[in-house]
Amino acid sequence: MSGGPVRAPLMQEVVGRLRDAVASGRWPVGERIPPEPELVAEFGVSRGTLREAVKALAHAGLLEVLRGDGTYVRATSEISATAQRVYREHADEDVLQVRFALDTQTARLAAQAADSLVVAELRELLARRRSAWDAADYQAWSEADWGFHLRVAEASGNPLLHELYASFGDVFHGTKMVQRLEAGFDGCLASGHDELADAIAAGDDEAAVRTVIANLDYCMSWVPRRQPARRQPAR
């Protein structure tokens, strides 16, 4: 099909189909999407329409077009793309302070809503996390630890809160976390993990919040602090 005037409704339909493919994991983050001729044939649209749709998602941060190489998935949603930009533009201390707000609320709501099945899943993730820690497998530890926190967020019953939390996955558990683990960060604290699972099992939302704060206070102690701005001498 040849390029030509792009009909906005059709282009938006293609944007939606591309976005769904990314969000569903059909094209995982970091991987290249199928080549243009293949997508043109699959969607039954012109090259011009496909290119405009790809451009729209690249502008939103979900895709990145590399000339001579292809188009890669960079985020699963606009929220996730924004989170990655935030990580680049703000200090670790700022990002972790945001996590105080998200973690405490997800823990509170999960303690109010979680059932025995959720608690069993949380304990299984903690067992995997502990085994990985004992084996010094930091990558496996990071995956199990993030899986635990993400399951708590999902158990909150608030889908928007869950999506916001999930969007910070790489921010909270990216390369810097592994570097801290290798430098002596204690990745097997009971606070915010085993104690949190106990509080959720007991339906004690206040205890859940307390144990989360204890864990995040420890995390904050490992975050480089900003130096206070120097006061200019009086003229």
Steps between C-alpha positions, in 0.01 A plus 500: 500500500626847419515794734233769483282720716463346844145472631508592869244240620688222319831621637359501853376146447852392405640686801261302718601168346869578539446612859308179578780287355751677724282497814419130460866404482478377142798726437698517827685809617842518340408293197451614142149500358435322167626675185281752324390277205382232742293747705356664188377158387369408845307823556394549141603866492737718300861560595411863569230405751728252675785749518278769652376252762855394585603866520216569745609218732864604468401851609316346799814307596372146433709449186836620374583513130867438423586585142652208314422261784128490573242601760538384859261477795610730783198496732170315540284808551507878502516487881801269489671725245441800725643310797818426308533866409447594865778261599740673265401851598468472879725396785475155659388667822202659324399172338521308828287760676231434239527133587422582864161625384431208266627218723322610814166536324525170315594324826209659687246404235643151453468431873135602477418297189739204454377145545682178593589429136681832468684440826613157375630659178687764698666239720603298193664809350679564828629141505640548149647833604671344803641209298642738240657710774664194660637406158627857439293504180423871504309499172265226621471677834404824327235327290344322800516811717335714235242227438412509870452878510306497174267229635437712809410792272267279298340371821411858591202465267567841346590445131632854450725475805623163374580644156683796650704270721578260216623790285787557742634145474829591337531808719470303823678183392738597225875498469559725801325254731728216390801728554385572856451129569856430389624785720346363820131597490305250713246360257342257742353729764183373666360853512286572198504135399439211743353738758289662231365161390415425864318833538304441178408148617375649828310778324694756705535801271684717753762232563536460124577869462749497789704213357506661154629826647773314691617336177493822300687687773777244462492541121520877540817461707669360187389779269750781435358818649494831318734760635314806629533800274758751617362828617627796308684755716308817570595790285 
